Amino acid sequence: YLCMDTQELESLRHEYSEACNYLRHYSSLRFAIYTVYFAVLGGLVAIAFGLLEIKASNSINVSRWAKFGGLLVTIIFYRHERLCELNIKHFQSILKTLESRLGYTQIRSKQIKYFRAHQTTAILYGTMILCWIIAILKDFGFL
């Protein structure tokens, strides 16, 4: 840290700042994904479980397709969540490396005692996937 010239130091500080921006972006995106997911989920649940009146002659098929749609949407959103988590880990790794060169400790000193966000999210999406599978199996008379 002390052996760097001013230009190299400023370059590392700028890189650190940009990595922090990306980390904040993907952390915020995770919660934006929840908002969209729950909005879409609300519509699919209303259709799948008859909370809305369906005026089609094949309302059972519409309900079944909504359940398959709920499963598919949940899997897709979970995949997006995992991509966010991979990007977050990537930028945390970059930040830790830069911190050791800059003498910073913001990321390196953070201690996590309980569940991390991606663990609780995996439980949430796993539970939703299981619920959709059970609903589909019940609909076809397998349960």
C-alpha positions as CSV (number, residue, x, y, z in Angstrom):
1,Y,0.0,0.0,0.0
2,L,2.8,2.5,0.9
3,C,4.9,1.5,-2.1
4,M,2.3,2.5,-4.7
5,D,2.5,5.6,-6.7
6,T,-0.4,8.0,-6.7
7,Q,-1.8,7.0,-10.1
8,E,-1.8,3.2,-9.2
9,L,-3.5,4.0,-5.8
10,E,-6.2,6.1,-7.5
11,S,-6.7,3.3,-10.0
12,L,-7.2,0.7,-7.3
13,R,-9.5,3.1,-5.4
14,H,-11.6,3.6,-8.5
15,E,-11.7,-0.2,-9.2
16,Y,-12.8,-0.7,-5.6
17,S,-15.5,1.9,-5.9
18,E,-16.8,0.3,-9.1
19,A,-16.8,-3.2,-7.6
20,C,-18.8,-1.8,-4.6
21,N,-21.3,-0.3,-7.1
22,Y,-21.8,-3.7,-8.8
23,L,-22.1,-5.4,-5.4
24,R,-24.9,-2.9,-4.5
25,H,-26.5,-3.3,-7.8
26,Y,-26.8,-7.1,-7.6
27,S,-27.9,-6.9,-3.9
28,S,-30.7,-4.5,-4.9
29,L,-31.6,-6.6,-7.9
30,R,-32.2,-9.5,-5.6
31,F,-35.0,-7.6,-3.9
32,A,-36.4,-6.2,-7.1
33,I,-36.7,-9.8,-8.3
34,Y,-38.8,-10.7,-5.3
35,T,-41.2,-7.9,-6.1
36,V,-41.8,-9.1,-9.6
37,Y,-41.9,-12.7,-8.6
38,F,-44.6,-12.2,-5.9
39,A,-46.7,-10.1,-8.3
40,V,-46.6,-12.8,-10.9
41,L,-47.1,-15.5,-8.3
42,G,-50.2,-13.7,-7.0
43,G,-51.8,-13.8,-10.4
44,L,-50.9,-17.5,-11.0
45,V,-52.1,-18.5,-7.6
46,A,-55.4,-16.7,-8.2
47,I,-55.9,-18.6,-11.5
48,A,-54.5,-22.0,-10.3
49,F,-56.6,-22.2,-7.2
50,G,-59.9,-20.7,-8.4
51,L,-59.7,-17.3,-6.7
52,L,-60.7,-15.7,-10.0
53,E,-63.7,-16.8,-12.0
54,I,-62.6,-18.3,-15.3
55,K,-65.2,-18.0,-18.0
56,A,-63.7,-20.6,-20.3
57,S,-65.3,-23.9,-21.0
58,N,-62.0,-25.6,-20.1
59,S,-61.4,-23.9,-16.8
60,I,-59.8,-27.1,-15.4
61,N,-57.1,-26.9,-18.1
62,V,-56.5,-23.2,-17.5
63,S,-56.1,-24.0,-13.8
64,R,-53.6,-26.8,-14.6
65,W,-51.6,-24.6,-16.9
66,A,-51.5,-22.0,-14.3
67,K,-50.0,-24.5,-11.9
68,F,-47.4,-25.6,-14.4
69,G,-46.8,-21.9,-15.1
70,G,-46.3,-21.3,-11.3
71,L,-43.7,-24.1,-11.2
72,L,-41.9,-22.8,-14.3
73,V,-41.9,-19.1,-13.1
74,T,-40.6,-20.2,-9.7
75,I,-37.7,-22.1,-11.3
76,I,-36.9,-19.2,-13.6
77,F,-36.9,-16.6,-10.8
78,Y,-34.8,-18.9,-8.6
79,R,-32.3,-19.2,-11.4
80,H,-32.1,-15.4,-11.7
81,E,-31.6,-15.3,-7.9
82,R,-28.7,-17.8,-8.2
83,L,-27.1,-15.7,-10.9
84,C,-27.3,-12.6,-8.7
85,E,-25.7,-14.6,-5.9
86,L,-22.8,-15.7,-8.1
87,N,-22.2,-12.1,-9.2
88,I,-22.3,-11.0,-5.6
89,K,-19.8,-13.6,-4.6
90,H,-17.6,-12.6,-7.5
91,F,-17.6,-8.9,-6.6
92,Q,-17.0,-9.8,-2.9
93,S,-14.0,-11.7,-3.9
94,I,-12.7,-8.8,-6.0
95,L,-13.3,-6.4,-3.1
96,K,-11.5,-8.6,-0.6
97,T,-8.4,-8.7,-3.0
98,L,-8.5,-5.0,-3.5
99,E,-9.0,-4.4,0.2
100,S,-5.8,-6.3,1.0
101,R,-3.9,-4.1,-1.4
102,L,-5.5,-0.8,-0.2
103,G,-5.4,-1.6,3.5
104,Y,-9.3,-1.5,3.7
105,T,-11.3,-3.9,5.8
106,Q,-14.9,-3.2,5.0
107,I,-15.8,-6.5,3.3
108,R,-13.1,-8.7,4.9
109,S,-14.1,-7.8,8.5
110,K,-17.8,-8.6,7.9
111,Q,-18.9,-11.6,9.9
112,I,-22.0,-13.6,9.2
113,K,-23.4,-15.5,12.2
114,Y,-26.6,-17.0,10.9
115,F,-28.2,-17.7,7.5
116,R,-27.0,-15.8,4.6
117,A,-29.5,-14.3,2.2
118,H,-29.0,-16.9,-0.5
119,Q,-29.7,-19.7,2.0
120,T,-33.0,-18.3,3.1
121,T,-33.9,-17.6,-0.5
122,A,-33.1,-21.2,-1.5
123,I,-35.4,-22.3,1.3
124,L,-38.2,-20.0,0.0
125,Y,-37.9,-21.1,-3.6
126,G,-37.5,-24.7,-2.7
127,T,-40.6,-24.6,-0.6
128,M,-42.5,-22.9,-3.5
129,I,-41.3,-25.5,-6.0
130,L,-42.4,-28.3,-3.7
131,C,-45.8,-26.6,-3.2
132,W,-46.3,-26.3,-7.0
133,I,-45.3,-30.0,-7.5
134,I,-47.7,-31.1,-4.9
135,A,-50.5,-29.0,-6.4
136,I,-49.8,-30.5,-9.8
137,L,-49.7,-34.0,-8.6
138,K,-53.0,-33.5,-6.6
139,D,-54.6,-32.0,-9.7
140,F,-53.8,-35.2,-11.7
141,G,-54.9,-37.5,-8.8
142,F,-51.5,-38.8,-7.9
143,L,-51.8,-37.6,-4.3
